[in-house]
């Protein structure tokens, strides 16, 4: 059974000129919300705020990192990232260390507990997504798989627009 987008009247403005953009935005929002809700139902230990999970993901790929680099990657204010990192240090997910390249600066690294939490989070989400994909018929699964390269390219284009680059 396929779920259709809400059949509301379109809001006036640019969104009515680009229904694909509006529908894609709605689909991505609903996917994120549904995945997050399903994890919390099945895995009550999953209490990390999404902003902290995203920082763990970035640190999983780019560690050690300075707060300013994390803020730039996440498009957040350095003070926001610093506050999140402070909370994550308190819970033992990350550690702050002196930057070996510049002893006046500090870098953030994942702790073993942070790596474990990130791995558990990733595994739980992949398991939920696998179950959801398995419930689709073959044509819908193939459509999702075929769309993945374009979705990654779309994310890249959005990142270039955010960084002031020309997309296209």
NUNUTOR-208827 format. One record per residue: residue in three letters; x, y, z of N, C-alpha, C in turn. Coordinates in pm, whole numbers, plus 32768, in hexadecimal, padded with zeros to 4 digits. Layout:
N
<"ALA", <X, Y, Z>, <X, Y, Z>, <X, Y, Z>>
...
END
This chain:
168
<"UNK", <8054, 7F8C, 8000>, <8000, 8000, 8000>, <8059, 807B, 8000>>
<"UNK", <8042, 80D5, 7FA3>, <8095, 814C, 7F9E>, <804E, 81C1, 7FE1>>
<"UNK", <809B, 8212, 8027>, <8066, 8287, 806A>, <8075, 82FD, 800D>>
<"UNK", <800B, 8343, 7FFB>, <800C, 83B7, 7FA2>, <8024, 8436, 7FF2>>
<"UNK", <805A, 849D, 7FB0>, <806B, 851B, 7FF5>, <7FE3, 8554, 801A>>
<"UNK", <7FE5, 85A9, 8080>, <7F69, 85EA, 80A9>, <7F2F, 8638, 8034>>
<"UNK", <7EAD, 8632, 8024>, <7E6E, 8679, 7FB4>, <7E35, 86FC, 7FE8>>
<"UNK", <7E8F, 8754, 8010>, <7E67, 87D8, 803C>, <7E72, 8837, 7FC6>>
<"UNK", <7E2E, 88A6, 7FD2>, <7E3D, 890C, 7F6C>, <7EC9, 8945, 7F76>>
<"UNK", <7F0B, 895B, 7F05>, <7F93, 8991, 7F0C>, <7F90, 8A1F, 7F42>>
<"UNK", <7FF9, 8A40, 7F8E>, <8006, 8AC8, 7FC0>, <8034, 8B22, 7F4E>>
<"UNK", <8005, 8B9C, 7F4A>, <8033, 8BF6, 7EDF>, <80C8, 8C12, 7EEE>>
<"UNK", <8109, 8C29, 7E81>, <8197, 8C4B, 7E85>, <81E9, 8BE8, 7E35>>
<"UNK", <826D, 8BEC, 7E47>, <82C8, 8B9A, 7DF6>, <82AB, 8B04, 7DFE>>
<"UNK", <8277, 8AD4, 7E6E>, <825F, 8A44, 7E7B>, <81F9, 8A14, 7E14>>
<"UNK", <8199, 8A69, 7DEE>, <8135, 8A3F, 7D8C>, <8172, 8A36, 7D01>>
<"UNK", <81E2, 8A77, 7CEC>, <8226, 8A70, 7C6B>, <8282, 89F6, 7C63>>
<"UNK", <829E, 89B7, 7CD4>, <82F8, 8944, 7CD6>, <82BC, 88D6, 7D2E>>
<"UNK", <824F, 8896, 7CFD>, <8210, 882F, 7D52>, <826D, 87BC, 7D74>>
<"UNK", <82CC, 879B, 7D1C>, <832B, 8730, 7D3B>, <837E, 8754, 7DB5>>
<"UNK", <83A8, 87D1, 7DBF>, <83F7, 87FC, 7E32>, <83A4, 87F3, 7EB2>>
<"UNK", <8328, 881C, 7EAB>, <82D1, 8817, 7F20>, <82BA, 8786, 7F4A>>
<"UNK", <829D, 872F, 7EEA>, <8285, 86A2, 7F0A>, <8303, 865D, 7F3F>>
<"UNK", <8375, 867C, 7F04>, <83F2, 8641, 7F34>, <840F, 8670, 7FC2>>
<"UNK", <83FB, 86F0, 7FDD>, <840F, 8724, 8064>, <83B2, 86DD, 80C6>>
<"UNK", <8336, 86CC, 80A0>, <82D7, 8687, 80F7>, <8300, 85F5, 810D>>
<"UNK", <832B, 85B3, 80A2>, <8353, 8526, 80AE>, <83CC, 8517, 810A>>
<"UNK", <8430, 856D, 80FB>, <84A8, 8565, 814E>, <8484, 8581, 81E0>>
<"UNK", <8432, 85E4, 81F7>, <8408, 8605, 827F>, <83BD, 8591, 82BF>>
<"UNK", <8361, 8555, 8274>, <8314, 84E4, 82A9>, <836C, 846A, 82C1>>
<"UNK", <83CC, 8451, 8268>, <8428, 83E0, 827B>, <8479, 83F2, 82FB>>
<"UNK", <84B2, 8469, 830E>, <8503, 8482, 8386>, <84AF, 8472, 8404>>
<"UNK", <8439, 84AC, 8403>, <83E2, 84A5, 8478>, <83B9, 8415, 8494>>
<"UNK", <8393, 83CB, 842D>, <8367, 8341, 843F>, <83DA, 82E8, 846F>>
<"UNK", <844F, 82FA, 8437>, <84C1, 82A9, 8461>, <84E5, 82C8, 84F2>>
<"UNK", <84E9, 8345, 8514>, <850B, 836B, 859D>, <84A4, 8335, 8600>>
<"UNK", <8423, 8340, 85DE>, <83B9, 830F, 8637>, <83BF, 8277, 8645>>
<"UNK", <83DA, 8231, 85D8>, <83DD, 819E, 85DE>, <8452, 816F, 8633>>
<"UNK", <84C1, 81B4, 862E>, <8534, 818E, 867F>, <8513, 81A0, 8712>>
<"UNK", <84D4, 820E, 8735>, <84B4, 8228, 87C2>, <844E, 81C5, 87F7>>
<"UNK", <83F7, 8191, 87A0>, <8395, 812D, 87CA>, <83D9, 80A7, 87E4>>
<"UNK", <842E, 807E, 8786>, <846F, 7FFC, 8790>, <84EB, 7FFB, 87E8>>
<"UNK", <852D, 806E, 87F3>, <85AA, 8079, 883E>, <85A1, 80EF, 889D>>
<"UNK", <8564, 80DA, 8911>, <854F, 814B, 896D>, <85D1, 818B, 899F>>
<"UNK", <8642, 8146, 8992>, <86C2, 8181, 89BA>, <86E9, 81F4, 895F>>
<"UNK", <86AE, 81FB, 88E9>, <86D4, 8262, 8887>, <8699, 82E8, 88B1>>
<"UNK", <86E3, 8331, 8901>, <86B3, 83B2, 8933>, <8709, 8427, 8905>>
<"UNK", <876F, 840C, 88B8>, <87C5, 847A, 888B>, <8779, 84DB, 8833>>
<"UNK", <8789, 855C, 884C>, <874E, 85BE, 87F0>, <878E, 85AF, 8766>>
<"UNK", <8742, 85C8, 86FF>, <8773, 85B6, 8677>, <87F0, 8609, 865C>>
<"UNK", <87F7, 8680, 8695>, <886E, 86D4, 8681>, <88EC, 868E, 86B5>>
<"UNK", <88E1, 8646, 8725>, <8953, 85FD, 875A>, <8974, 8584, 8703>>
<"UNK", <890F, 8540, 86D3>, <8926, 84CD, 867A>, <8970, 84FC, 85FD>>
<"UNK", <8944, 856C, 85C5>, <8985, 859F, 854C>, <8A16, 85C6, 8567>>
<"UNK", <8A32, 85FE, 85DD>, <8ABE, 861B, 85FF>, <8B0F, 859B, 860E>>
<"UNK", <8AD4, 8534, 864B>, <8B19, 84B3, 8654>, <8B38, 847E, 85C8>>
<"UNK", <8AD9, 848B, 856D>, <8AEF, 845B, 84E4>, <8B63, 84A7, 84A1>>
<"UNK", <8B66, 852A, 84B2>, <8BD2, 8579, 8477>, <8C57, 8552, 84B6>>
<"UNK", <8C59, 8543, 853B>, <8CD4, 851A, 857D>, <8CFD, 848D, 8557>>
<"UNK", <8C9C, 8438, 8538>, <8CBC, 83B1, 8508>, <8D06, 83B3, 8484>>
<"UNK", <8CEF, 841C, 8435>, <8D31, 8429, 83B3>, <8DAA, 8486, 83B7>>
<"UNK", <8DA5, 84EA, 840F>, <8E0D, 8552, 8412>, <8E37, 856C, 84A3>>
<"UNK", <8E8A, 8516, 84D8>, <8EB5, 8526, 8562>, <8F4B, 8517, 8568>>
<"UNK", <8F8E, 8568, 85B4>, <8F5E, 85D4, 8609>, <8F36, 864E, 85B6>>
<"UNK", <8EE5, 86A4, 85F4>, <8EB7, 871D, 85AF>, <8EAB, 8790, 8612>>
<"UNK", <8EC6, 8807, 85E0>, <8EB1, 887F, 8631>, <8E1C, 88A0, 8632>>
<"UNK", <8DF3, 88E7, 869A>, <8D67, 8912, 86A5>, <8D40, 8965, 862B>>
<"UNK", <8D98, 89BE, 85FF>, <8D77, 8A14, 858C>, <8D62, 89C0, 850D>>
<"UNK", <8DB1, 8955, 84FE>, <8D9F, 88FD, 848A>, <8D1B, 88B1, 8492>>
<"UNK", <8CFB, 8880, 850B>, <8C7B, 883B, 851D>, <8C06, 8899, 8501>>
<"UNK", <8C11, 8913, 8531>, <8BA7, 8976, 851C>, <8B96, 8991, 8486>>
<"UNK", <8C03, 89A0, 843F>, <8BFA, 89BA, 83AF>, <8BBC, 8944, 8365>>
<"UNK", <8BE4, 88CA, 8388>, <8BAC, 8853, 8347>, <8B17, 8844, 8361>>
<"UNK", <8AEC, 8868, 83D9>, <8A5F, 8858, 83FF>, <8A0D, 88D6, 83E5>>
<"UNK", <8A52, 8940, 83B7>, <8A0F, 89C0, 839D>, <89C8, 89F2, 841C>>
<"UNK", <8A12, 89EC, 848A>, <89E0, 8A1B, 850C>, <8A40, 8A83, 8543>>
<"UNK", <8A0F, 8AD3, 85A0>, <8A66, 8B34, 85E3>, <8ACB, 8AEA, 863A>>
<"UNK", <8B46, 8B19, 863E>, <8BA9, 8AD8, 8693>, <8B7B, 8ACE, 8725>>
<"UNK", <8B34, 8B33, 8756>, <8B05, 8B2D, 87E1>, <8AA0, 8ABB, 87F5>>
<"UNK", <8A4E, 8AA1, 8790>, <89EE, 8A33, 8796>, <8A38, 89AE, 879C>>
<"UNK", <8A9A, 899D, 8744>, <8AE8, 8921, 8741>, <8B36, 8911, 87C3>>
<"UNK", <8B6E, 897D, 87F5>, <8BB8, 8977, 8872>, <8B5E, 8947, 88E4>>
<"UNK", <8AE4, 8979, 88EA>, <8A85, 894C, 8950>, <8A63, 88B8, 8942>>
<"UNK", <8A4B, 888C, 88C6>, <8A2D, 87FF, 88AE>, <8AA3, 87A8, 88D4>>
<"UNK", <8B1B, 87D4, 88B0>, <8B93, 8788, 88D1>, <8BA5, 8780, 8968>>
<"UNK", <8B88, 87ED, 89AD>, <8B90, 87EC, 8A3F>, <8B35, 8783, 8A7B>>
<"UNK", <8ABB, 8779, 8A47>, <8A5D, 8713, 8A76>, <8A92, 8687, 8A58>>
<"UNK", <8ACE, 8677, 89E2>, <8B00, 85F4, 89B8>, <8B7E, 85CC, 8A07>>
<"UNK", <8BCD, 862F, 8A32>, <8C40, 8612, 8A88>, <8C0C, 85DE, 8B0E>>
<"UNK", <8BA5, 8621, 8B41>, <8B6A, 85F9, 8BC2>, <8B37, 856A, 8BBE>>
<"UNK", <8AFE, 8542, 8B4E>, <8AC8, 84B9, 8B44>, <8B31, 8455, 8B15>>
<"UNK", <8BAC, 8484, 8AFC>, <8C19, 8429, 8ADA>, <8C1E, 83FF, 8A48>>
<"UNK", <8BD5, 8442, 89EF>, <8BD4, 841B, 8962>, <8C49, 8454, 8914>>
<"UNK", <8C7A, 84C7, 893E>, <8CEC, 8507, 88FC>, <8D4D, 8539, 8965>>
<"UNK", <8DC6, 8557, 8938>, <8E2C, 8590, 8990>, <8E6B, 8607, 894A>>
<"UNK", <8E93, 8669, 8999>, <8ED8, 86DF, 8964>, <8F6C, 86CD, 8985>>
<"UNK", <8FBF, 86E3, 8920>, <9050, 86D2, 8931>, <9097, 8749, 88F4>>
<"UNK", <9114, 875B, 8917>, <9166, 87C4, 88DC>, <9184, 879D, 884C>>
<"UNK", <917A, 87FE, 87F1>, <9199, 87E7, 8764>, <9230, 87DC, 8755>>
<"UNK", <925D, 876B, 8723>, <92EE, 8755, 8715>, <932C, 87B5, 86AF>>
<"UNK", <92DB, 87E7, 8651>, <930E, 8844, 85ED>, <9316, 88D3, 8622>>
<"UNK", <92C4, 88F4, 8685>, <92C2, 897A, 86BF>, <929D, 896C, 8752>>
<"UNK", <92FF, 8969, 87A8>, <92EA, 894C, 8836>, <9291, 89B2, 887C>>
<"UNK", <9274, 8A24, 883A>, <9218, 8A86, 8875>, <9187, 8A60, 885D>>
<"UNK", <916F, 8A04, 8802>, <90E7, 89DE, 87DB>, <90C7, 8952, 880F>>
<"UNK", <9046, 8933, 880C>, <901D, 88AC, 8835>, <8FCF, 8869, 87C4>>
<"UNK", <8FCD, 87E6, 87CB>, <8F81, 8797, 876B>, <8F27, 8738, 87B8>>
<"UNK", <8EC2, 8708, 8774>, <8E62, 86AB, 87AF>, <8E74, 8625, 8769>>
<"UNK", <8E72, 85BB, 87B8>, <8E7B, 8533, 8781>, <8E0B, 84DE, 87BD>>
<"UNK", <8DE7, 8476, 8775>, <8D88, 8415, 87AB>, <8DCE, 83C1, 8815>>
<"UNK", <8D87, 83A4, 887F>, <8DBA, 8344, 88E2>, <8D8C, 82BA, 88B5>>
<"UNK", <8DBB, 8255, 88FC>, <8D8B, 81CD, 88DF>, <8CF4, 81C5, 88F1>>
<"UNK", <8CC2, 8206, 895B>, <8C30, 8207, 8972>, <8BE7, 824F, 88FF>>
<"UNK", <8C23, 82B8, 88CB>, <8BE8, 82FF, 885A>, <8BE4, 82A9, 87DD>>
<"UNK", <8C52, 8260, 87C4>, <8C56, 8205, 8751>, <8BEE, 8197, 8761>>
<"UNK", <8BE2, 8162, 87DB>, <8B7F, 80F9, 87F5>, <8AF1, 812D, 87E1>>
<"UNK", <8AD5, 81A5, 8814>, <8A50, 81E0, 8806>, <8A30, 81F8, 8773>>
<"UNK", <8A91, 822D, 8729>, <8A7C, 8247, 869A>, <8A63, 81C4, 864F>>
<"UNK", <8AB0, 815C, 866D>, <8A9D, 80DB, 862C>, <8A14, 80A1, 864C>>
<"UNK", <89EA, 80AA, 86CA>, <8966, 8077, 86F1>, <88F7, 80C5, 86AB>>
<"UNK", <8905, 8147, 86A6>, <88A3, 819E, 8664>, <8899, 817A, 85D0>>
<"UNK", <890C, 816C, 858F>, <890F, 814D, 8500>, <88D1, 80C4, 84E5>>
<"UNK", <88F6, 8060, 8534>, <88C0, 7FD9, 8523>, <8829, 7FD7, 8537>>
<"UNK", <87F9, 801A, 859E>, <8769, 801D, 85B8>, <871E, 805E, 8545>>
<"UNK", <8752, 80CC, 8512>, <870F, 8110, 84A4>, <8713, 80BD, 8423>>
<"UNK", <8783, 807E, 8409>, <878C, 802A, 8392>, <872C, 7FB3, 839B>>
<"UNK", <8720, 7F7A, 8413>, <86C4, 7F0A, 8426>, <8634, 7F37, 840B>>
<"UNK", <860E, 7FAB, 843F>, <8587, 7FDF, 842A>, <8570, 7FFE, 8396>>
<"UNK", <85D2, 803B, 8356>, <85C2, 805D, 82C9>, <85BD, 7FDE, 8274>>
<"UNK", <860E, 7F7A, 8295>, <8609, 7EFA, 824C>, <857D, 7EBC, 8255>>
<"UNK", <8543, 7EBF, 82CD>, <84BC, 7E87, 82E0>, <8455, 7ED4, 828E>>
<"UNK", <8461, 7F57, 828E>, <8402, 7FA9, 8241>, <8413, 7F90, 81AB>>
<"UNK", <848F, 7F8A, 817D>, <84A7, 7F70, 80EE>, <8473, 7EE5, 80C7>>
<"UNK", <8485, 7E82, 811D>, <8457, 7DFB, 8100>, <83BF, 7DF4, 80F3>>
<"UNK", <8379, 7E53, 8132>, <82E7, 7E52, 812A>, <82B3, 7E8E, 80A8>>
<"UNK", <830A, 7ED0, 805C>, <82E1, 7F09, 7FDC>, <82DF, 7E9D, 7F70>>
<"UNK", <828F, 7EB4, 7F0A>, <8294, 7E55, 7E9A>, <8315, 7E6E, 7E4A>>
<"UNK", <8335, 7E10, 7DF4>, <83B3, 7E16, 7DA8>, <83C4, 7E94, 7D58>>
<"UNK", <835A, 7EC5, 7D1B>, <8363, 7F3E, 7CC9>, <8384, 7FB8, 7D20>>
<"UNK", <8345, 7FC2, 7D94>, <8361, 8033, 7DED>, <83EF, 802B, 7E24>>
<"UNK", <841E, 7FB1, 7E48>, <84A8, 7FA2, 7E77>, <850A, 7FCA, 7E0A>>
<"UNK", <84ED, 7FA2, 7D8E>, <8545, 7FC5, 7D1E>, <8544, 805C, 7D07>>
<"UNK", <84D1, 809B, 7D17>, <84C8, 812C, 7D05>, <8519, 8175, 7D70>>
<"UNK", <8512, 8146, 7DEB>, <8560, 8183, 7E56>, <85F5, 8172, 7E38>>
<"UNK", <861E, 80FA, 7E13>, <86AB, 80E0, 7DF5>, <86DB, 8136, 7D80>>
<"UNK", <8687, 8142, 7D1A>, <86AD, 8191, 7CA5>, <86B8, 8226, 7CC7>>
<"UNK", <866B, 8254, 7D29>, <866C, 82E2, 7D4E>, <86E4, 8308, 7DA5>>
<"UNK", <8724, 82A8, 7DE5>, <878F, 82C7, 7E43>, <8800, 831C, 7E08>>
<"UNK", <8838, 82FB, 7D94>, <88A3, 8350, 7D5E>, <8874, 83E1, 7D48>>
<"UNK", <87FB, 83F3, 7D16>, <87C8, 847A, 7D01>, <87B3, 84C2, 7D86>>
<"UNK", <8788, 847A, 7DEC>, <8774, 84B9, 7E6F>, <87FA, 84E6, 7EAA>>
<"UNK", <8862, 8494, 7E9C>, <88E6, 84BD, 7ECB>, <8917, 8538, 7E7D>>
<"UNK", <88FF, 8539, 7DFA>, <8927, 85AC, 7DA8>, <88D8, 8628, 7DD1>>
<"UNK", <8858, 8617, 7DEF>, <8805, 8687, 7E1D>, <883B, 86BF, 7EA0>>
<"UNK", <8862, 8668, 7EFC>, <889D, 8696, 7F7B>, <891D, 86E4, 7F61>>
<"UNK", <896C, 86B4, 7F04>, <89E9, 86FB, 7EDF>, <89C9, 8785, 7EA7>>
<"UNK", <8966, 878E, 7E51>, <893E, 880F, 7E18>, <890D, 886F, 7E84>>
<"UNK", <88BE, 883D, 7EE1>, <888E, 8892, 7F4E>, <8904, 88C4, 7FA1>>
<"UNK", <8965, 886E, 7FB9>, <89DD, 8897, 8003>, <8A2A, 8903, 7FBB>>
<"UNK", <8A34, 88F9, 7F37>, <8A7A, 8960, 7EE9>, <8A2E, 89E4, 7EEE>>
<"UNK", <89AA, 89DE, 7EE9>, <895B, 8A5A, 7EF3>, <896F, 8A9B, 7F7B>>
<"UNK", <8973, 8A48, 7FE6>, <8985, 8A7D, 806E>, <8A0F, 8ABC, 807D>>
<"UNK", <8A72, 8A89, 8034>, <8AF9, 8ABD, 8040>, <8B15, 8B2E, 7FDD>>
<"UNK", <8AAC, 8B60, 7F9D>, <8ABD, 8BCF, 7F41>, <8AED, 8BA9, 7EB7>>
<"UNK", <8AFB, 8B27, 7E9D>, <8B26, 8AFA, 7E19>, <8AB1, 8AF2, 7DB9>>
<"UNK", <8ACF, 8AEC, 7D3D>, <8A68, 8AE1, 7CD8>, <8A48, 8A4F, 7CC3>>
<"UNK", <89CA, 8A2D, 7CCD>, <89A0, 89A5, 7CB1>, <8982, 899A, 7C1E>>
<"UNK", <899F, 8924, 7BE9>, <8978, 8914, 7B5E>, <89D9, 88CC, 7B10>>
END
